[in-house]
Amino acid sequence: ALFLLFFFFSFGLLFAAALPVSIGDAARGGDVGVALGNTALVVGFFLAGKAQFQTRSRAISGIERELELGDMSIERKDAFGNARIGPLKECRGTLRIALVYGTPERLQDDIRRASIYRRRLVEAGVLVVPVLSTSAPEDVEAVLAVEGTGTGRWVTKPVQSKTWQGYFNNLLKTSSLTDGAYITLGTSGRVRGSGIGSPRWDVLVSTFPKNRQGVEDPTAPPEGVLSGCSPEEADEILAEHKAFYRLLEAGDNAGMAALWAEAAGAAVDGVITDFCARGARQDGWETVLRDDRRPIGMTISDADVLVRSDDAWVTAVETAPGGGATLLATQQFQRTNGKWSVVLHETVPWGKNTVAQVVLRCDARGCVAVPAKVMNSFDRPQYGSIGGPPPTP
């Protein structure tokens, strides 16, 4: 970068030195084209040099922000539950970081959604740090007390909250603080991604490779079932979960229609409806279940259940035949008249050296493939990264 900067400015100066001669020749009746050409070259070299300088300045600014983040403190717990305070940079080489910023109400919602993927976050070595836009200690405790946060293996709190607030406020100069934001860091401590709004956790998790394989036996008991969920509830939910995959494997269109119909109209996803209104195509189940379209021989493993009142979620790992590509599947269930029914199915690629490009989202009507980049945030997907332009009205 320094060489290019030197190159552009040096040659720009050389051509600039030749300009007076060229212009003088043109004034004396010489070749006007030569003068104009030299002028254009000077302008071009200086503009290119300016662009290189601005690019380098942005890179330096980004590195400075990453170094600043590394010096900020968090509280971590050891295997015995003992709290220890240390800088974020101590996580380098071992953990990925997901920083989530917003109001107490927004962060409680964010952590509730994240808890659906608590096991996946642990598997991928991701530590979630909720940063509140307020400094009240009771707000921090309310966020960390969300059901499903567990013993702090995947979520922890920042220390010196005003320092963290100042960091995000500086980044969000052009955005409302109520919009919220998130930043992800790799094990190197470098920023991997950012966005305005609340992250979609399955898409976020898919950007990090899985550290360990799931349970190989699909009939093995599920791990990580949330305390408070009775074994009977878990068994009923997992029975619906397994029924979905049996019908998918068999290509049973009538059975699949009956499975979704049990939700009594609740299995129509508003996100899918919105994307279809904007031009996305949803394939009906009769198309999805065709012999040349449906997955055959897929293994489903590592099921994990979370229940909150009359809503439940199952995450599982889908593996292609022969131990091939893996995907992270999320299914949402609702309890109606005492019976659990599936209302949503979603998958994203999840594996080593895999970056999710497409999210497959399905409801009672069928499935639609959506680019992952427009599914990275719940409420402001059009923003892209932090500091990007505001959405078009």
Residue pairs with C-beta under 8 A, 6 or more apart in sequence:
1 52
1 55
1 56
1 59
2 56
4 52
5 49
5 52
5 53
5 56
8 45
8 46
8 48
8 49
8 52
9 45
9 46
9 49
11 45
12 42
12 45
12 46
12 49
15 38
15 41
15 42
15 45
16 42
18 38
19 35
19 38
19 39
19 42
22 30
22 34
22 35
22 38
22 39
23 35
25 31
25 34
25 35
26 32
26 34
26 35
62 191
65 167
65 171
65 191
66 185
66 189
66 190
66 191
68 167
69 88
69 99
69 167
69 183
69 185
69 189
70 87
70 88
70 89
70 92
70 189
71 87
71 88
71 89
72 87
72 88
72 158
72 160
72 163
72 164
72 167
73 85
73 86
73 87
73 88
73 158
73 159
73 160
74 85
74 86
74 87
74 88
74 129
74 156
74 157
74 158
74 159
75 83
75 84
75 85
75 156
75 157
75 158
75 159
76 83
76 84
76 85
76 86
76 127
76 152
76 156
77 83
77 84
77 151
77 152
77 156
78 84
81 151
81 152
85 159
88 97
88 129
88 185
88 189
89 189
91 97
91 127
91 187
91 189
92 187
92 188
92 189
93 187
94 125
94 187
95 125
95 126
95 127
95 187
96 124
96 125
96 126
96 127
96 184
96 185
96 186
96 187
96 192
96 208
97 126
97 127
97 129
97 184
97 185
98 121
98 126
98 127
98 128
98 129
98 182
98 183
98 184
98 185
98 199
98 204
99 129
99 131
99 182
99 183
99 184
99 185
100 107
100 110
100 111
100 114
100 128
100 129
100 130
100 131
100 180
100 181
100 182
100 198
100 199
101 107
101 130
101 131
101 132
101 133
101 164
101 168
101 172
101 180
101 181
101 182
102 110
102 132
102 133
102 177
102 178
102 179
102 180
102 181
102 198
103 132
103 133
103 134
103 177
103 178
103 180
104 132
104 134
104 136
104 139
104 142
104 143
106 178
106 180
106 198
107 130
107 132
107 143
107 180
108 142
108 143
108 146
109 198
110 130
110 180
110 198
110 199
111 128
111 130
111 143
111 144
111 146
111 148
111 149
111 155
112 146
112 147
112 148
112 308
113 198
113 200
113 201
113 378
114 121
114 128
114 154
114 155
114 201
115 146
115 147
115 148
115 149
115 306
116 148
116 201
116 306
116 313
116 315
116 330
117 201
117 202
117 205
117 315
117 330
118 148
118 149
118 150
118 153
118 154
118 224
118 306
119 223
119 224
119 302
119 304
119 315
120 202
120 205
120 210
120 304
120 315
120 328
120 350
121 127
121 128
121 154
121 201
121 205
122 153
122 154
123 210
123 211
123 212
123 214
124 205
124 208
124 209
124 210
124 211
125 187
125 208
125 211
126 154
126 205
126 208
127 154
127 155
127 156
128 154
128 155
128 156
129 155
129 156
129 157
129 158
130 140
130 143
130 144
130 155
130 157
130 158
131 158
131 161
131 164
131 165
131 168
132 139
132 140
132 143
132 161
132 165
133 165
133 168
133 177
133 178
135 161
135 162
135 165
140 157
140 161
143 157
144 155
144 157
147 226
147 228
147 308
148 226
148 306
148 308
149 155
158 164
168 181
169 177
171 181
171 386
171 387
172 179
172 181
172 196
172 386
174 387
174 390
175 181
175 196
175 383
175 386
175 390
179 196
179 197
179 379
179 380
180 196
180 197
180 198
181 194
181 195
181 196
181 197
181 386
182 194
182 195
182 197
182 198
182 199
182 204
182 377
183 191
183 193
183 194
183 386
184 191
184 192
184 193
184 194
184 204
184 207
184 208
185 191
185 192
186 192
186 208
192 207
193 204
193 207
193 376
193 385
194 385
194 386
194 387
195 376
195 377
195 380
195 381
195 383
195 384
195 385
195 386
196 377
196 380
196 383
196 386
196 388
197 377
197 378
197 379
197 380
197 381
197 383
198 377
198 378
198 379
199 376
199 377
199 378
200 375
200 376
200 377
200 378
202 315
202 328
202 330
202 346
202 348
202 359
203 348
203 356
203 359
203 372
203 375
203 376
204 376
205 328
205 348
205 350
206 328
206 348
206 349
206 350
206 354
206 355
206 356
206 372
207 355
207 356
209 351
209 352
209 353
209 354
210 326
210 350
210 351
210 352
214 301
214 302
214 316
214 317
215 223
215 301
215 302
216 299
216 301
217 301
218 299
218 300
218 301
220 301
222 234
222 238
222 303
222 304
222 305
223 302
223 304
224 304
224 305
225 234
225 304
225 305
226 305
226 306
226 307
228 307
229 305
229 306
229 307
229 312
233 307
233 312
233 340
234 305
234 307
236 339
236 340
237 305
237 307
237 312
237 314
237 333
237 340
238 303
238 305
238 314
240 259
240 333
240 340
240 341
240 342
241 303
241 314
241 316
241 331
241 342
242 300
243 259
244 256
244 259
244 331
244 342
244 345
245 298
245 300
246 252
247 255
247 256
247 259
247 289
248 256
248 289
248 294
248 295
249 294
249 295
249 296
249 297
249 298
251 289
251 290
251 291
251 294
252 289
253 285
253 286
253 289
256 285
256 289
257 285
257 364
259 341
259 342
260 267
260 285
260 341
260 342
260 363
260 364
261 364
262 336
262 339
262 341
262 342
263 334
263 336
263 341
263 342
263 343
263 364
264 336
264 341
266 334
266 336
266 341
266 343
267 341
267 342
267 343
267 344
267 363
267 364
268 363
268 364
268 365
269 343
269 344
269 361
269 363
271 361
272 280
272 282
272 361
272 362
272 363
272 365
272 368
275 368
275 370
276 282
276 368
280 368
280 369
280 370
281 368
282 365
282 366
282 367
282 368
283 293
283 366
283 367
283 368
284 365
284 366
285 365
285 366
285 367
287 293
287 366
288 294
288 362
288 366
288 367
295 318
295 320
296 321
297 320
297 321
298 318
298 319
298 320
298 321
299 318
299 319
299 321
300 316
300 317
300 318
300 319
300 329
301 316
301 317
301 319
302 316
302 317
303 314
303 315
303 316
304 314
304 315
304 316
305 312
305 313
305 314
306 312
306 313
306 314
310 334
310 335
310 336
311 332
311 333
311 334
311 335
312 332
312 333
312 334
312 335
312 340
313 330
313 331
313 332
313 333
314 330
314 331
314 333
315 328
315 329
315 330
315 331
316 328
316 329
316 331
317 326
317 327
317 328
317 329
317 350
318 326
318 327
318 328
318 329
318 347
319 325
319 326
320 326
325 349
325 351
325 354
326 349
326 350
326 351
326 354
327 347
327 348
327 349
327 350
327 351
328 347
328 348
328 349
328 350
329 345
329 346
329 347
330 344
330 345
330 346
330 347
331 342
331 344
331 345
331 346
332 342
332 343
332 344
332 345
333 340
333 341
333 342
333 343
334 340
334 341
334 343
335 341
343 363
344 361
344 362
344 363
345 361
345 362
345 363
345 367
346 359
346 360
346 361
346 362
347 359
347 360
348 356
348 358
348 359
348 360
348 372
349 355
349 356
349 357
349 358
350 356
356 372
357 371
357 372
358 369
358 370
358 371
358 372
359 369
359 370
359 371
359 372
359 375
360 367
360 368
360 369
360 370
361 367
361 368
361 370
362 368
373 381
373 384
374 381
374 382
375 381
377 383
380 391
382 391
382 392
383 389
383 390
383 391
